[in-house]
């Protein structure tokens, strides 16, 4: 018993030490964030004025009929609208940091409901927040893409917490709808959540149909709202406006040569998703940062493979696997792997909340040493990426 308490004590020291490093890293960007370059802030300003278009053309704005529109789903902007209406602008990096602190308690609550012990729960919380792309998106939440990920992750975990708690279908759908209106790929998590509702029915077909119907009807309201927003902006409910974005980092959409989805993108996406190691780029002999196309999940977050040892109710395991599989297929076929990103494939955050359930199940069936080593490797690599590399760049930069 004493040894277990001692181990938990040292785990807490490690956790709070990394949390301090995380806070310092995010804090450097927080003090510089004016909110002026975040499209969700611009959209919130327009919402506060009763408009859909925005006043400025900055990075990733879509130009349609001589007006500027934000193509990204609107929930993060809705979330910011009351603050923007009062203060005029907001520091989205600060808000993301506050949400990340809330996420610590949220993930631990989910893990308790999964029956995870205190020490493993702390390690898995550390794994998600400090050992994945969540560090990157929190630090760079002055950008529209990163802030959307932070909000979507919070909403997905709220939905998962409800799924392993009271299992109220309508509330699970509300949280998922908010996640979907932050990041469209949250849609695939509906498979996992419906699998839990099916398990809840325990073979009662009438109850199962009732639960699925409630879930589907509530979630469809959010989908309909998104389609209607597209129609109001681009005169087509299925036109997200992505084709009208002025810039394209891969240089393919502008030509409309391959479109948003094509098998042409698979080799590039597959290598960066599963094979690419951490890579520092140089300008001549001067280090200028890490590869903006990111690091594969294999090297950046090796603990994810603990999910392969997951054991539990077959319907829940299957729902999680299908959700993750659909997300991966979508990502491999998509024209963009998440650029700009550092030491991550940030799109994986669209399925990592669900995958964490499998990781928690799998970690029970693996020697703890391996669990801790894989998590520690991910956390250390993020510390190197977000603290070590910037220090090296400053030391060796040409003055």
Secondary structure as UniProt FT lines:
FT   HELIX           2..30
FT   TURN            31..32
FT   TURN            36..37
FT   HELIX           39..48
FT   TURN            49..50
FT   TURN            59..60
FT   STRAND          61..64
FT   TURN            65..66
FT   STRAND          67..70
FT   HELIX           75..87
FT   HELIX           92..113
FT   TURN            114..115
FT   HELIX           118..130
FT   HELIX           134..139
FT   TURN            140..142
FT   HELIX           144..163
FT   TURN            164..166
FT   HELIX           169..180
FT   TURN            181..182
FT   HELIX           184..188
FT   HELIX           189..201
FT   TURN            202..203
FT   HELIX           205..234
FT   TURN            237..238
FT   HELIX           242..244
FT   TURN            249..250
FT   TURN            253..256
FT   HELIX           263..265
FT   HELIX           266..270
FT   HELIX           271..275
FT   STRAND          280..283
FT   TURN            284..285
FT   STRAND          286..290
FT   HELIX           297..300
FT   HELIX           302..309
FT   HELIX           314..333
FT   HELIX           346..348
FT   HELIX           349..363
FT   TURN            364..365
FT   HELIX           368..383
FT   HELIX           384..388
FT   HELIX           389..396
//
